[in-house]
Amino acid sequence: MRTVNEIKNIYIEKDLENSLIANNIRERASAEHKISYIDDPKELLSHFRQHGERESKENLLLYSNKGDFFSSCPGTDGMVCCQYFVLNLGQGCLYDCHYCYLQGHLNNSLLSIFGNFEDLFAKIAEHTKNKNIHFRIGTGEYADSLALEPLTGQSTALVNYFSHHPNATLELKTKSSNVEELLDLDHRNNTVVSWSLNPKAIIDLVEEGTASLPERLAAAKKVVEAGYKIGFHLDPLIYFKK
């Protein structure tokens, strides 16, 4: 499985230098990680759009999201919407699944994550507070939920936050086995950890850099033993001859 050791350069927006995620990164980074502080993330994003190597997974940017963190699942035409909501924590994936829409959707190779979690928490509260319905809220739409967890601690922060919100369930979707950070958290059954699964032949052929099938199942066993609910997504379904 590809790990955060692939990352060599970490760029942190100066306004986020003392943020929760920046502190996590400094505490967890190894000597192999070079950390730089930048004034304008737009300049760096523009540089990587023009000059970045498309296949590189060596560069990570932490910056502020000026847009919306929170959106409704777009659903499917002709189907009843399931009222699922999506949290956007960044863009770009450490893995390289051949079928993933991100392969053609993103216009640069820079892995980017958002660090203004105070704004994120405010958005979640705005949507869920004092509402008499149960919210299903998931991450993993634009990046794997746990691929960068050993370095960033983003999902750990979310699990801790959702543990105090009984009218919302957080879902973390992943193809990794990075669950160690989650095992000792007081999640209060408000988080579901789920995996996308395929047969070993498909994982080996088209899910580059991801955890193997036995690694994913072993990780699922660990989080079940830690009291989490789990989910399995058979997505996408790929026809192949055995």
C-alpha positions, 0 to 999 in steps of 0.5 A: 500500500502506498503511504504518506512516505511518498510525500516529500514536500509539504506546503502550508499556507501561512495563515494556517501555521497554527491550525489544528491540522498544521500542528498535526502535520508538524508532529507526525512528519518525518525527517524526509518531509520538507515543510514550507510556508507560503503566502499565496496558495493560488500561485502554487496551484497555478504552478502545478497546473502548468508544470506539475508531473501528472503522476507525482504524489510527492507534493501536499498543500494545506490551505483554506477552503474559501468555498463550501465544505458541505453539499448534498449528494447529487443523486441519480436521475429518476431515483429517490434521493437518499438525503446523503451529504458530502464533506469536502476536505480536499482534492487529489488522492494518494492512490491511482485507481484506473477507473476513478473520475478524479484521474480526468477531473483534476487539472494538477497533481498537487494533493491538497487538503483544507485546514480551516476546520473551525469554518468546517465545524461551523458549517456542519453545525449550521446544517445540523443544529436543532434539526429534528432529522438524522443526517448522513454525512460522508467524506471521500468524494474528492480524496480517500478519507484515510489515505493521509490520516497518519500525517494529517489527523483530519478524520480523527478530528472529525470523529471527535467532533461527530461524537458530540452530535447524536443527530448525525452519522459520519461515514469515512470511505477508504481503500486504505488500512490506515485505522490505527488513529481511530481505534482508541477514540470515543466515537460514541457510535456516530461514525461508520468506517467503510471500504470499497471492495473488489476481487483481488484480481481487480484490486491488483490490476486497476487499484494502484497503491491501495491496500490489498483485499486481506489488508482492508478486511483486517482493518475492518476487523480492527474497527469492529473490535473498537466498536465502530459500525462498518460498511462495504461498497461494491463499487464499481462492479467490473466484469472480468473472466476468472 
